[in-house]
Amino acid sequence: MIDALPPLRDVIRTHDLRAKKSFGQNFLLDLNLTARIARAAGDLQGSDILEVGPGPGGLTRGLLAEGARKVLAIEKDHRCMAALAEIADAYPGRLQLIEGDALDVDPLAHLTPPVKVVANLPYNVGTELLIRWMTPAQWPPFWDSLTLMFQREVAERIVARPGSKAYGRLALMVQWRADARVVLHLPPEAFTPPPKVSSAVVHITRLTEPRFPADARVLERVVAAAFNQRRKMLRAALRGLHPRIEELLEQAGIAPTARAEEISLERFCALARALAAEVQTR
């Protein structure tokens, strides 16, 4: 059925869909690549899919062709709606379109579990959306997996390990509650217009429980303080968290003279537990 729809370049020409910087748009027009991204999300049959920023619908077509039960596509650019409506007509009852800002839409009102999120995210909101999806009020979240396109630098930060320059808050936030891996690299010339940076697709699978026990708010405070001054020793960077921070660092198995990028997720969680225990015993 996907072959019955016109090529994406024709769609863009017909609907005058020149990419706009204000929307963070870089269109992926190669349907072979969009199909690869759809397949990277795993078996889509029996799942509802949330797609943010579908643009002219290349990935949308891939998701539907790969058997998604339903796709909810949220698009901020009114110009794209007519092109997306043509896809909805080709896949009756399987594509729901919402014109609006994904930051303002509650997807759960429109989706039935199991849910997967698959999107070529607009660069200007990608990290914000990821953080929102990784920090819901209740865990596990509404989604089973996230398959998302980012700037390559952001993708590397998500999967980074201790000791690397990319390692920081984003890696810890994601890896505490999920498994993450880069599944596809894309050069600038794969897009229209070509961005100034390379891109990468990251596949994130949620865990039922966080990898190590910790209070989410305490862990975020610890990690934020540690990496806001990542060049400092932790005894200095974390001084504002507790008057006996050196003692708590040692209790968590962390050398007070270590720096944030050297510390594993497990040790950060141990420090968060030690801090939380201090508050409870006061």
C-alpha positions in Angstrom: 0.0 0.0 0.0 2.9 2.4 0.7 3.8 2.2 -3.0 0.4 3.7 -4.0 1.3 7.0 -2.3 3.4 9.5 -4.2 7.2 10.0 -3.6 7.9 12.3 -0.8 9.6 14.9 -3.0 6.4 15.1 -5.0 4.4 15.5 -1.8 6.7 18.3 -0.7 6.4 20.0 -4.0 2.6 19.6 -4.2 2.0 21.0 -0.7 4.9 23.5 -0.8 6.5 22.1 2.3 9.8 23.8 2.5 11.4 23.0 5.8 11.3 25.8 8.4 14.1 26.4 10.9 11.5 27.8 13.4 10.1 24.2 13.6 13.5 22.5 13.7 12.6 20.7 10.5 14.9 18.5 8.5 12.9 16.1 6.3 14.0 12.5 5.8 12.8 11.7 2.3 14.4 8.3 1.6 11.6 5.7 2.3 14.2 3.0 2.7 15.7 4.9 5.6 12.4 5.6 7.2 11.5 1.9 6.9 14.8 1.0 8.7 13.9 3.4 11.5 10.5 1.8 11.8 12.0 -1.7 11.9 14.5 -0.5 14.6 11.6 -0.1 16.9 10.9 -3.9 16.8 7.7 -5.7 16.1 5.0 -3.0 15.7 2.0 -5.3 15.2 -0.2 -5.1 18.2 1.2 -1.7 19.4 0.0 1.8 19.2 2.7 4.3 18.1 3.3 7.9 19.1 5.1 9.9 16.5 6.1 13.5 17.1 6.9 15.9 14.2 6.0 13.6 11.3 6.4 16.4 8.7 5.4 15.2 5.3 5.0 11.7 6.7 8.0 9.6 5.5 8.4 7.8 8.9 4.6 7.7 9.3 4.3 5.6 6.1 7.1 3.3 7.3 5.4 2.7 10.7 2.1 1.9 9.0 3.6 -0.3 6.4 5.5 -2.2 9.1 2.1 -3.1 10.7 1.6 -0.6 13.5 -1.9 -1.1 15.0 -2.4 2.7 15.2 -0.2 5.8 14.8 -0.9 9.0 16.7 1.0 11.7 14.8 1.3 15.1 16.5 2.4 17.9 14.1 2.8 21.6 14.9 3.1 22.8 11.3 -0.3 23.3 9.8 1.2 23.1 6.3 1.9 19.4 6.8 -1.7 18.4 7.7 -3.0 18.0 4.2 -0.1 15.7 3.2 -0.6 13.6 6.4 -4.4 13.4 5.7 -3.6 11.6 2.4 -1.7 9.0 4.3 -4.6 8.6 6.7 -6.9 8.0 3.7 -4.6 5.3 2.5 -4.6 3.5 5.9 -8.2 3.9 7.0 -8.7 3.9 10.8 -5.0 3.5 11.6 -3.6 7.1 11.6 -4.9 9.8 14.0 -3.6 13.3 13.4 -3.4 16.0 16.0 -2.3 19.5 15.0 -0.5 21.0 18.0 2.6 21.1 20.2 3.6 17.7 21.6 4.6 19.3 24.8 0.9 20.3 25.4 -0.7 17.0 24.3 -1.5 14.1 26.6 -0.9 11.1 24.4 -2.5 8.6 26.8 -5.9 10.1 26.0 -5.5 8.8 22.5 -3.5 5.6 22.8 -4.1 2.0 24.0 -1.1 0.1 25.5 1.2 -1.3 24.6 2.7 1.9 23.3 5.9 2.6 21.5 7.3 6.1 20.7 9.0 6.4 17.3 10.0 9.8 16.0 12.4 11.9 14.0 12.3 14.5 16.7 12.6 18.2 15.8 16.0 19.2 17.1 14.7 22.1 19.1 12.5 20.0 21.4 14.1 16.5 21.3 16.0 16.6 24.6 13.1 18.2 26.4 10.7 15.5 25.2 13.1 12.7 26.1 13.5 14.1 29.7 9.8 14.3 30.1 9.3 10.7 28.9 12.0 9.5 31.3 10.7 11.3 34.4 7.0 10.6 34.7 5.3 10.9 38.1 4.9 7.1 38.2 7.2 4.4 36.8 6.8 2.3 34.6 5.7 4.9 32.1 3.0 4.7 29.4 5.6 3.6 26.8 7.4 0.3 26.3 10.2 1.7 24.1 11.5 4.9 22.5 13.1 4.9 19.1 14.2 8.5 18.5 16.4 10.5 16.1 18.7 13.0 17.7 21.7 15.0 16.8 24.6 12.6 17.0 26.1 14.5 20.0 22.9 14.1 22.0 22.7 10.4 21.1 26.3 9.9 22.3 25.4 11.6 25.6 22.4 9.2 26.1 24.5 6.0 25.8 27.8 7.4 27.3 29.7 5.5 30.0 31.7 6.7 33.0 35.1 8.2 32.1 34.0 9.7 28.8 33.4 13.4 28.0 29.9 12.7 26.9 28.9 11.1 30.3 26.6 13.2 32.4 23.1 13.9 33.6 21.4 12.6 30.4 23.2 9.3 30.4 22.4 8.7 34.1 18.8 9.8 33.8 18.2 7.4 30.9 20.3 4.4 32.0 18.9 4.4 35.5 15.5 3.3 34.2 16.2 1.9 30.7 18.5 0.2 28.3 19.8 2.5 25.5 21.8 1.8 22.4 22.5 3.6 19.1 20.9 1.6 16.2 21.5 3.8 13.2 23.8 6.7 12.1 22.7 9.2 9.4 24.9 11.7 7.6 23.6 15.3 7.0 23.0 14.6 3.3 20.3 12.1 4.2 18.1 15.1 5.1 16.4 17.9 3.2 17.8 20.5 3.9 21.0 18.9 5.3 21.6 19.9 8.9 25.1 21.0 10.0 25.5 17.9 12.1 25.2 14.2 11.8 22.3 12.4 13.4 21.7 9.0 15.1 18.7 6.9 16.1 18.7 5.7 19.7 16.5 2.7 20.8 15.5 2.9 24.5 13.7 0.0 26.3 12.3 0.7 29.7 13.0 -1.4 32.7 10.1 -2.5 35.0 12.0 -1.0 38.0 15.0 1.3 38.1 18.4 -0.4 37.8 19.3 0.5 41.4 17.1 1.8 44.3 17.0 5.6 44.8 14.6 8.4 45.3 14.2 10.1 41.9 14.3 13.6 43.3 17.3 13.1 45.5 19.2 11.3 42.7 18.5 14.2 40.3 19.7 16.7 42.9 22.9 14.8 43.4 23.6 14.3 39.7 22.8 17.9 38.9 25.1 19.3 41.6 27.9 16.9 40.6 27.8 17.7 36.8 27.1 21.4 37.2 30.7 21.7 38.5 32.1 18.6 36.8 35.7 19.8 36.9 35.6 20.0 40.7 36.2 17.2 43.1 32.9 15.9 44.4 33.6 17.0 48.0 33.6 20.6 46.7 30.9 20.2 44.0 28.5 18.5 46.5 29.3 20.7 49.5 25.9 22.4 49.4 24.0 19.1 49.7 25.1 18.1 53.3 27.6 19.4 55.9 29.1 15.9 56.2 29.2 15.2 52.4 32.7 13.7 52.6 31.5 11.1 55.1 28.5 10.3 52.9 30.6 10.0 49.8 32.8 7.4 51.5 29.8 5.6 52.9 28.6 5.3 49.2 32.0 3.9 48.1 33.0 7.2 46.4 36.4 8.9 46.9 35.7 12.5 48.0 38.5 13.6 45.6 36.8 11.9 42.6 35.1 13.9 39.8 31.6 13.3 38.6 32.5 11.8 35.2 34.3 9.0 37.0 31.4 7.8 39.1 29.1 4.9 38.0 25.3 5.0 38.1 25.4 2.5 40.9 27.6 4.7 43.1 25.4 7.8 42.4 22.4 5.8 43.5 24.2 4.7 46.7 25.0 8.4 47.5 21.3 9.3 46.9 20.2 6.6 49.3 22.7 7.8 51.9 21.5 11.4 51.6 17.8 10.3 51.8 18.6 8.3 55.0 20.1 11.4 56.6 17.0 13.4 56.0 14.8 10.6 57.4 16.8 10.3 60.6 16.7 14.0 61.4 
